[in-house]
Structures are given as structure tokens and as C-alpha cells.
Amino acid sequence: MGADLALPESPSGLYSLASDFLEEETMAERTHGAPPPETLTTVAKADWYGRDITRQQHSQILFTDLDMTEVQNTGAVFTGCMFRGGDFNASTHEAAAFINCTFVACKFFDVRFVQCKFVGSTFEACTFDSMKVTGGDWSFTALPGADLRSASFSGTRMRDADLSNSKCQGGSLRDVDLAGAWLHGVNFSKCDLRGSDLSAIEPDKAQIKGAIITVDQAVTIAQALGLDVRPD
């Protein structure tokens, strides 16, 4: 089902190797609305509760009702996998990669993702209560309509991510790269957006009342509204 990777021991080395591996893949070519990759193997109701899955590699596997509660994961790589009804609660993932994967009805309560890659992955009907994402690359991810109100992202690359109609009110997206992101219908009300790239936002197509931003970001939004911002 999975094989160990000959990865270096340090977390930074793991992330570097995972990055090199992923750059050889075509995960970023998956466009919004494209069908998920074909899976070749099915693993049903596997119990990984509390396991350490460090350095494992899995490709094109359909996981149904997988229990990953309290899993410890450093540097594992999942490519083109589908997770249906997975339970990721209270698990910790560092320098790991879930590339071009599909998550359906999965639970991410109190999950920690540190410097992980989710490039090209899609989330459908998932819950993200108290999920914390630090760093990493979530570019080209699809999170349309996702409820991210209690989730937090910090220093994460989310270029060209689909956040259309997502619920982020009261949440936190600090220092997040949202360049080219799909933000139509997103609710950023009272969301902490300080330091994030808001160049893709269309204020008339998003809810931003009470959002916490910096002066520079206010200028970006004013310009998006067509205002001519000038110095005194």
C-alpha cells in the first residue's frame, strides 16, 4: 500500500525533498472543475489511529472511512489519492504533501499542518474546526463554500486557490499569498487578513465588512473600487 521514502531526518530536509519530488509531478496542471485523478487501489476502513506514518508514500489510492486521528506525519507524500469520510482529527503533519488529492466529507478538527503542500487538491463537504495551517503551499486548491470560520492560515501560499463562497468570517488568514485566488462570494467579514495579498479581491463581489487589514491593504481595496488614491 505504501513504501517508505529515503528521506533525510531533519524536517527542513524532508520539506526540501518533498518539494523536489512534487515539482516533477503535474499536479498544478489540474484545473478547477477537472475530474479527480483515477485511483487504482481501494483501502476501506483502515485504522491508523495514533500511528506514525513518517516517510510513507501513497499514490492513486481511494481511502474510505480512514481513521487518521492523532496521526503523526513528517514527510509522507500522498499523490492523486481520494479520501472519503476520513477522520484527520487532532493529527499533526509537518513537511508532508497531499498533491492533487480529493477530500470528501473529511473531518479536520484541531489538525496542525506545518509547511505542508496541498497543491491541486480539492475539498468537498469537509469540516475544518480549529484547523491550523502554518506555511506551506496550498496553491490551486479548491475550497469552494468551505466553512473556515474557526480555521487559521499563516504564511501560506494559496495562489489561484478557489475560495469562492467560502465562509471566513471571524477567521484568520495572516500573511497569506492569495494572488490570483478565486474570491467571488467569499465572506471575509471580521476576518484577520493582515499581511495577505488581496490583489485578487473584488470588493463588490465579496463581503469584507469589519475585516482587519493594514493601511497598505486598504489602498489596494480602494483601488479595486476604482478610487484614485493619492498622497496628501
C-alpha positions in Angstrom: 0.0 0.0 0.0 2.7 2.4 0.9 6.5 2.4 0.9 9.0 4.3 3.0 10.9 7.1 1.3 14.6 7.5 1.9 14.2 11.0 3.3 16.7 13.0 5.5 15.9 13.1 9.2 15.6 16.9 9.6 12.1 18.5 9.0 13.7 21.1 6.7 15.3 18.4 4.6 12.1 16.5 4.4 10.3 19.6 3.1 13.0 20.2 0.5 12.9 16.6 -0.7 9.1 16.7 -0.9 9.3 19.9 -2.9 11.7 18.4 -5.4 9.5 15.3 -5.8 6.4 17.4 -6.3 7.9 19.7 -8.9 8.3 16.6 -11.1 4.5 15.9 -10.9 1.8 17.6 -13.0 -0.4 18.4 -10.0 -0.5 22.1 -10.7 -2.0 21.4 -14.1 -5.3 20.2 -12.6 -7.7 22.9 -13.3 -10.8 23.8 -11.3 -13.7 21.6 -12.2 -11.5 18.9 -13.7 -12.2 15.3 -12.6 -10.1 13.8 -9.9 -7.2 11.5 -10.8 -8.1 7.9 -11.3 -7.5 5.7 -8.3 -6.1 2.2 -8.8 -6.5 0.7 -5.3 -9.1 0.9 -2.5 -8.4 0.8 1.2 -11.5 0.6 3.3 -12.0 1.5 7.0 -8.3 1.4 7.8 -7.5 2.2 11.4 -4.4 4.4 11.6 -5.3 5.9 15.0 -2.2 7.3 16.6 0.2 5.8 14.1 3.4 7.4 12.9 3.3 7.5 9.1 6.5 9.4 8.6 8.2 9.0 5.2 5.4 6.9 3.7 4.4 7.3 0.1 1.0 6.6 -1.3 -0.3 7.1 -4.9 -3.7 6.8 -6.6 -5.4 5.1 -3.6 -9.0 5.5 -2.6 -9.2 5.6 1.2 -12.8 5.2 2.5 -13.5 5.9 6.2 -9.8 6.1 7.1 -9.2 6.9 10.7 -6.1 9.2 11.0 -7.0 10.5 14.4 -3.9 11.7 16.3 -1.6 10.5 13.5 2.0 11.9 13.5 3.2 12.6 10.0 6.5 14.1 8.9 7.4 14.0 5.2 4.8 11.5 4.0 3.7 12.0 0.4 0.2 11.3 -1.0 -0.3 11.8 -4.7 -3.6 11.6 -6.6 -5.4 9.9 -3.7 -9.0 10.3 -2.7 -10.2 10.3 0.9 -13.9 9.7 1.6 -15.2 10.1 5.1 -11.7 10.4 6.5 -11.1 11.4 10.1 -8.0 13.6 10.5 -8.9 14.9 13.9 -6.0 16.0 16.2 -3.4 14.8 13.8 -0.1 16.6 13.1 1.6 16.9 9.7 4.9 18.5 9.1 6.7 18.9 5.7 4.1 16.4 4.3 2.4 16.5 0.9 -1.1 15.8 -0.3 -0.8 16.5 -4.0 -3.7 16.5 -6.4 -5.8 14.7 -3.8 -9.6 14.8 -3.3 -11.1 15.0 0.2 -14.8 14.3 0.5 -16.7 14.6 3.8 -13.5 14.5 5.8 -13.0 16.0 9.3 -10.1 18.2 10.2 -10.8 19.2 13.8 -7.8 20.5 15.6 -5.4 19.4 12.8 -2.0 21.0 12.5 -0.4 21.4 9.1 3.2 22.8 9.2 5.0 23.6 5.9 2.8 21.1 4.0 1.8 21.0 0.3 -1.7 20.6 -0.9 -1.2 21.8 -4.5 -4.1 20.9 -6.8 -6.2 19.3 -4.0 -9.9 19.6 -3.7 -12.1 19.7 -0.6 -15.8 18.8 -0.7 -18.2 18.9 2.2 -15.3 18.8 4.7 -15.2 20.4 8.2 -12.2 22.5 9.4 -13.0 23.4 13.0 -9.9 24.7 14.8 -7.6 23.6 12.0 -4.3 25.5 12.0 -2.1 25.8 8.9 1.4 27.3 9.1 3.4 28.0 6.0 3.3 25.5 3.1 1.8 25.6 -0.4 -1.9 25.3 -1.0 -1.9 26.8 -4.5 -4.6 25.6 -6.9 -6.6 24.1 -4.1 -10.4 24.1 -4.4 -12.2 25.1 -1.2 -15.5 26.5 -2.7 -18.1 27.1 0.0 -15.8 25.8 2.8 -16.5 26.9 6.3 -13.2 28.3 7.5 -14.6 30.5 10.3 -12.6 28.8 13.1 -9.6 27.8 10.9 -6.4 29.8 10.7 -3.8 30.1 7.9 -0.4 31.9 8.5 2.3 32.5 5.9 0.7 30.1 3.5 0.9 30.2 -0.3 -2.6 30.0 -1.7 -2.1 31.3 -5.3 -5.0 30.6 -7.6 -6.9 28.8 -4.8 -10.7 28.6 -5.2 -12.2 30.2 -2.1 -15.4 31.2 -3.9 -18.4 31.4 -1.5 -16.3 30.2 1.4 -17.1 31.3 4.9 -14.1 33.0 6.5 -15.9 35.5 8.8 -14.1 35.8 12.1 -11.3 33.6 10.9 -7.6 34.3 10.3 -5.6 34.4 7.1 -2.4 36.2 8.0 0.4 36.8 5.5 -1.3 34.6 3.0 -0.5 34.8 -0.7 -3.9 35.0 -2.3 -2.7 36.3 -5.7 -5.0 35.1 -8.4 -7.3 33.4 -5.9 -11.0 32.9 -6.8 -12.7 35.1 -4.2 -16.2 35.6 -5.7 -18.8 35.5 -2.9 -16.3 34.9 -0.2 -17.2 36.2 3.3 -14.2 37.9 4.9 -16.3 39.8 7.5 -14.3 40.4 10.6 -11.6 38.1 9.2 -8.0 39.0 10.1 -6.3 39.5 6.7 -3.3 41.5 7.8 -0.3 40.9 5.5 -2.2 38.9 2.9 -2.2 39.6 -0.8 -5.6 41.0 -1.6 -4.9 41.9 -5.2 -7.5 39.4 -6.5 -10.4 40.7 -4.4 -13.3 42.4 -6.0 -14.9 44.3 -3.1 -18.3 44.4 -4.8 -18.4 40.6 -5.1 -17.1 39.8 -1.6 -18.2 40.5 2.0 -15.5 42.4 3.7 -17.3 44.5 6.4 -15.2 44.6 9.6 -12.2 42.7 8.1 -8.9 43.5 9.8 -6.4 44.9 7.3 -3.4 47.2 7.1 -3.2 50.7 5.6 -1.4 49.3 2.5 -4.2 46.7 2.0 -6.8 49.5 2.4 -5.2 51.2 -0.5 -5.3 48.0 -2.6 -9.1 47.7 -1.9 -9.7 51.4 -2.6 -8.0 51.0 -6.0 -10.1 47.9 -6.7 -13.1 50.0 -6.1 -11.9 52.4 -8.8 -10.8 55.2 -6.4 -7.9 57.4 -7.3 -5.7 57.2 -4.2 -3.1 60.0 -3.9 -0.8 61.3 -1.3 -1.7 64.5 0.5 
